[in-house]
Amino acid sequence: MVTLFWLQTGACGGDSLAILGAESPSIEQLFSSHGVELLWHPSLSHQSMRLHDEVIERILSGELTLDILCVEGSIVTAPRGTGLYDSYKGRAKMEMVRDLAAQAGVVVAMGTCAAYGGVNAAPPNPSDCVGLQFDGAQPGGLFAEGWRSRGDLPVVNVAGCPAHPHAMTQTLAWLATGLPLPLDEINRPVSHFNTVVHQGCTRNEYHEYDIEDLEPGGRACLFFNLGCQGPLTHAVCNSDLWNGVSSKTRAGVPCFGCTSPDFPRDADLFSTEKIGEVPLRLPLGVERPRYMAYKNLARAAAPQRVRDKKMEP
């Protein structure tokens, strides 16, 4: 059996809620079929906090092996580096994370807050929040850039706000097998962060023909005016639908780029910054001169059925 301890820090429980919607594998299958033994979870464990404390002491003493440590939420370091704004029985949570991580085979940051600081680290960041091994997009957070777990791995960043249910359960199932887990340049599992949200979006045809919405609730592209980060954001939201049903863009809400280390952007999330009529940030892999020339022609070439469909009730 592979042991797992889940610790919540920095005001977050969204990933715990999201993981309950996983189906392949489900959270139940993770425990019953993938050899994972849950030592503690703040919402799923029914035992008293006395057992929680005993489990931690057994891990720290070396009596109990900890294979996977999951951390959910930002690491609060205020005031003045003590971390006592987020504490348990007078002990800073950041110190608990340090001690448990020193014993863990692998540490997994569940969600963007634990990975990069996230919402709690947004300006002006009064609680001095950081991620486990990143401070925003910069290496270094609670742990130095070169920190490695007992299994010789950096912190595995399962980013998202919240993280996608299958990104969480499938990463944990993969780690439980002991097989290599390829990571990208910001330590996210390549398996779930090698495609952009734009792929699979039902608004793609509108995007290609530069048919744009000016306000939420329409059918057209949300990228040009409403701040959608789908073409810039690595995630599986449109290729592996949430709860097998939908995604933000399919529901008419722009992607906010919640798997990115700079989330949330220090800007209006529902508007697109532009130079003239061209978005300041272009889709990944696109060159600005070619993009400008292409878009000047695209709208004129849009089929009438695309123009008409935008106006349908």
Protein Blocks (a to p, Z undefined) as FASTA:
>chain_A
ZZdddddeehiaklmmmmmmpcbdcfklmmmmnopacfbdfklpmbdfklmmmmmmmmmn
omaccfbdcdeddddfbgehlopmpcgehiafklmmmmmmmmpmbdcdedjklmnnpmml
pcehlnopacfkbghjbgcifbcfklccfkopacdddedjdddfklmmmmmmmmmnopac
dddfkopafklmmccfkgopaklmmmmnopacfbehiabdfklmnopaklmcgcfklmmc
ghhlacfklnopacehlmbfkbccdbdfkbccdehjacfbdcehiafklmmmmmmmmmmm
pcfklmmmmmpZZ
